[in-house]
Amino acid sequence: MKRGGAVLMLLIGMVTPSPAQPETKAVSREYQVKAAFLYNFLLYVEWPETCFKDEQTPFRLMVCGEDPFGAVLIRAAERGVKQRPLRILHGRQRPEGSRVHAVFIARSEAVRMETLLEEFGRRGVLTVSDAPGFVLRGGMIELVVREGKVRFLVNREAAEHADLEFSSHLLRLAMEVRP
């Protein structure tokens, strides 16, 4: 198994609830896997140094709209990202002036998608969604389910516009990379 596949399998195991720790909100297997993908994206994207005030600045991942992940992302956040703490925020919790490094835009926000992409699709913010057509609308990574498996599409131009660099490993694992 390739290194990325091993990391993904480890993360899927990490986000799967154990019988000793029941979920307060049931999270489908699909969203457990999507949470693992989302966490992995943070590991395989490079942000400009100017996106972080200093070495202790945490990664901030915002979930806009209805949160399909429950406590799964919170458990993933305990691991941190690239030797930084990971903070999970929700759209209504965004402190004024705080920088967000990545945003997951839930399907429930489809009617506001263009507005949200305009707000977040700027320098240094990774945009991810599982809303159909997300990469065609200017989003960077779209999670899709094909033949019962979670896969992802990449809009490389949108990432470059935001000064984000995707690792070659992430691009090789993508189902489709739009130039």
Secondary structure, DSSP 4 states (H G I P E B T S, - for coil): --HHHHHHHHHHHHHSPPTTS--SS---HHHHHHHHHHHHHHHSEE--GGG-SSTTPPEEEEEESS-SSTTHHHHHHTT-BTTB-EEEEEGGG--TT---SEEEE-GGGGGGHHHHHHHHSSTT-EEEE-STTTGGGT-SEEEEEETTEEEEEEEHHHHHHTT-EE-HHHHHH-SEEE-
